[in-house]
Amino acid sequence: MKSVKDSGASSVELVDALASIELVMSDSFATRASLLERLKDLEDQGSWQEFYRTYRKLIFSFALKHGLSPTEAEEVVQEAVITVARNIPEFRYDPARCSFKTWLFNLTMWRIQDQLRKRRPELQSLHRPAGESDRTITVERVPGPESERLAAIWDNEWKRDLLSRALDRVKGRVEEKQFQIFDLYAVQGWPAREVARSLGVSAARVYLSKHRVARLVTTELNRLKRETEPNAGA
């Protein structure tokens, strides 16, 4: 049986479906300082470790999909984090101009292009225009169709990463069997009757567990979005 974990499109569809569920819990964390704001204190090692744990997988996976080797992808991660550290003190969230998601995408693209340039230094088209800094990097310099393709890949990876982190948070807060039911039914796409037969529960429990866990996952997805987009929903 095919697992949703083997299908990027299905994972993204699950995120979109969960996002459409109305929240039933108020968010008591809405006014707390976001991770991005805490990163502006370069001495806050705890926040920087959290940032690395949070975004390493996303950047690494995106670099691999761009054709880099694992070693090159890891270097992209390291260089991207260094670039964020160098520029985050001056980063200002302005959704009308550039969200953090887009900003991180752009600087990750530059780090990927740096790796490609190391492979073939003669590729002048990958060189940065004179005077352009990490603060002004933009995917707009990539040809239109290719830019759209790369942005779509990044968006899908972003959604899958958010879902993965939300599931990890929720897993420790619910009963093991309840989460197992949700994973098999909602994430891996098993038919409800097969989940019920496999785990020795009623079909009604399968539907109820999916409903309850989905609401918790949706809450975590929205919380994660607020942590990475400070003014989202403001």
N, C-alpha and C positions, 0 to 999 in steps of 0.2 A: 504493500500500500504506500502510495506516495505521501511523503510528509511535507507539510507547509514549510518546514525549515529548509527544504530543498528547493523552494520556489520563492524567489524574491517578490514577484508580483503578488502572490497570495499573502505574504507577510504584510505587505503594504496595504492590501485590501482589508486585512484584519485591523490594522491601525486605523484606517479610515472608518471602518464600521464601528469600532469602539469609540472613536471620537464623536460619533453621532449620538451616542447614548447620553441622556440627560443625567448630570451629576446629582447625587442625593446627599452628598456630604459637603459642608462648607469648608473652605480652605483656610485653616488658621495660620498658614505660612505665607499668606499673600503679601504681607508687609515686611517680611524678614529680608535681610540683605541677600542679594543673589550671589551665586558663585562668581559671576563676572565682576561684580563690584569688589568682592573680597580679593580677587586676583590682582587688583590694582595696588595692593600691598605686596610688593615683590618678596618681602620677608616672610609672608604667610605660607610656610612650607606645606602645611596641612591642606590648604586650598589648592595649591599647585599639584600636590599628589592626587587630590580628588579630580582635578581637571585632567591630568594624565590618564588616570584610570577610566574617566568618563569618555574621553575622545580618542584614545589610542586605537581602539578597535575600529572605529568609524574611519579614521584617516588611513589606517593600515589596509583595511578592506578596499577602500576606494582606490588606493594606489595600486593594489594588486589587479583590480579590474581595469586599470589604465595600462596594464601590460608590464608593470615593474616586477622584479624578482622580490622574494621575501626580504633579502638583505637591503635592496634599494628602498622597499616600502618602509622598512624600519628606520632607515635614514631620513625618509620623508617625515615620519612621525617626529623624530628628534628635532629636525630643523623647523618643522611647523610649530612645535612647542616653544622653541627658542624665539621664533618670529613673533608669536603671540606675546611672550614675555617682554619683548622689545617694544611692542606697540600698544599693549593693553592699557597702559596708563593714560593714553590719549584717546582710547576708543570711546565713542559716545553713541549710545543706542539711538538711532533715528530711522524708524521703519520706512519713512518716506524716501530715504536715500539708500541705506544698506543695513540689513539686519545682521546680527552676529552670525547666523547660519550662512548667509551669503559671504560675509567677510571671511569666515573660516574656510569656506569653499575656495574663494579666490586665492588666499595665501597658500592653501594646500596645492592648488593647481600650479603655482609658481615653484613650489618645492618639487613637484613631480617633473616639471619642465627642466628644473636644474639637473635632475637625475638623467633625463633624456639627453640633455646637452653634454653631460659627462660621457655618455656613450658615443656621441657624434658631435664633437666640438664645432664642426663645420656648419651645423645647422643654424645659420644666422637668424632665421625667422623666429627662433625661440629666445633670442637675446632680448633683454629688457630695453625698452627705449631709454635714451639718455635722460637722466633726471627723474626717472620713475622710481618711487620707493615702495616699500611694503604697504605703506598707508594708502597708496593710490592704485594698488593692483586691481585689475578688473578682468573678468572673463570676456568682456565686450571685445577685446582684441582678438579673440579666437573667432574664426569664420562662423557665420550664423548657424547653419545646421549642426555643425560639430559642437558649438556652444550649447545649443539646446539639448543635444544628446548627453553631454557631460553633466549639465545641470540636472537632467532627469535622473541620471545614475546617482548623483550626489543626493538628490531628494529622496530616492528610494532607500539608499544606504542610511540616510539620516532617520527615516521613519523606522526602518528595521532595528537600528541601534536604540532608538527610544523605546520600542516595544520590548526588546531584550532586557533593557534596564528596568522597565516597569514590571515585567514578569519576575525578575529576580527579587525586586522589592516585595511584591505581593506573595511570592512563594513562601516566605518565612512568616507570613501573618495568617495563613489559613491552614486548615487540616490537610495533611498529606494527601489523603484520598480525594478531597475536594479539588485540590490543585491538579492532581493526576487526571481527574475527570475532565477538567477544563482543558488541560494540555492535549489530551487525546481528541476531544470533541471539537474545541474551538481552534486550537493551534495546528494539530496534525490532520484534522479533517476527517476523523473516523465517523461513521454513521452512529447515531445515538444508540440504536439497538445493539450494535457491536460493542460499544463502550460499556453499556449496561451488562451485557453478557460476559465480557472480559473481566470486569471488576466486581461482578456479583452484586450489582445495585439495580434499582428500578429505573426505568426510562425517565420517570418524573424527577428522580434525584439528579439525573444527568442534566436535564433542562434547568433545574433550579440551581445547581452548582455553576453551570455556565453563566447564568444570569447574575449570580452574586459575585463571582470572581471577575466577570467582565466589568462590572461597575467599579470594583477596586482597581483594576488595571487602568480603566479610563481615568480615574482620579489621579493615579500616578503619572499617566501620560500628560495630563494637563499640568500637574505639578512640575514635571520635568521641563515642559515647554516654558513655564514661567521662570524656571531657574536659568534657562539658556537665552530667553528673550525677556529681559527684566520688565518691560512695559507692556507685555502681551496682556490683552484683556483689560488694560487700564482705561 
